[in-house]
């Protein structure tokens, strides 16, 4: 993931995006899924994925999609 962040920095997008917030939001949604609220977690992860995809943020999109696959798997 470090190389993804470096690539984003080269594109000038890392300054606009708070990766710590994305990571904490994804972690909270993973925890929600573990509590049995899978649909709510999936909805939240899809929301994060869309926001990051629209912002053309590959790193954030990858975080959300990876978590989504883990939650649904």
C-alpha positions as CSV (number, residue, x, y, z in Angstrom):
1,X,0.0,0.0,0.0
2,X,3.0,2.3,0.5
3,X,3.7,2.3,-3.2
4,X,0.1,3.3,-3.9
5,X,0.4,6.2,-1.6
6,X,3.7,7.3,-3.2
7,X,2.0,7.1,-6.6
8,X,-0.9,9.2,-5.4
9,X,1.6,11.8,-4.0
10,X,3.3,12.0,-7.4
11,X,-0.1,12.7,-9.0
12,X,-0.7,15.4,-6.4
13,X,-3.8,13.8,-5.0
14,X,-2.5,12.7,-1.6
15,X,-2.6,16.2,-0.2
16,X,-6.4,16.4,-0.8
17,X,-7.3,13.1,0.8
18,X,-7.2,12.2,4.5
19,X,-6.1,8.5,4.4
20,X,-6.3,8.2,8.2
21,X,-10.0,9.0,8.1
22,X,-10.6,6.6,5.3
23,X,-8.8,3.8,7.2
24,X,-10.7,4.5,10.4
25,X,-14.0,4.6,8.6
26,X,-13.2,1.3,6.8
27,X,-12.1,-0.3,10.2
28,X,-15.4,0.9,11.8
29,X,-17.4,-0.7,9.0
30,X,-15.5,-3.9,9.2
31,X,-16.3,-4.0,13.0
32,X,-19.9,-3.4,12.1
33,X,-19.9,-6.4,9.8
34,X,-18.4,-8.6,12.5
35,X,-21.3,-7.6,14.8
36,X,-23.7,-9.1,12.2
37,X,-24.7,-5.8,10.5
38,X,-23.3,-6.9,7.1
39,X,-25.7,-4.9,5.0
40,X,-25.0,-1.6,6.8
41,X,-21.3,-2.3,6.5
42,X,-21.6,-3.0,2.7
43,X,-23.6,0.1,2.2
44,X,-21.0,2.2,4.0
45,X,-18.1,0.7,2.1
46,X,-19.9,1.2,-1.2
47,X,-20.4,4.8,-0.3
48,X,-16.7,5.2,0.5
49,X,-15.7,3.4,-2.7
50,X,-17.9,5.8,-4.8
51,X,-16.5,8.9,-3.1
52,X,-12.9,7.8,-3.7
53,X,-13.6,6.6,-7.2
54,X,-15.2,9.9,-8.2
55,X,-12.2,11.7,-6.6
56,X,-9.9,9.6,-8.7
57,X,-8.2,8.3,-5.6
58,X,-6.9,4.8,-6.4
59,X,-5.6,4.2,-2.8
60,X,-8.9,5.0,-1.1
61,X,-10.8,3.1,-3.7
62,X,-8.6,0.1,-3.2
63,X,-9.0,0.2,0.6
64,X,-12.8,0.3,0.3
65,X,-13.0,-2.5,-2.3
66,X,-10.6,-4.7,-0.4
67,X,-12.7,-4.3,2.8
68,X,-15.9,-4.9,0.8
69,X,-14.6,-8.2,-0.5
70,X,-13.4,-9.3,2.9
71,X,-16.8,-8.4,4.5
72,X,-18.8,-10.3,1.8
73,X,-16.3,-13.2,1.7
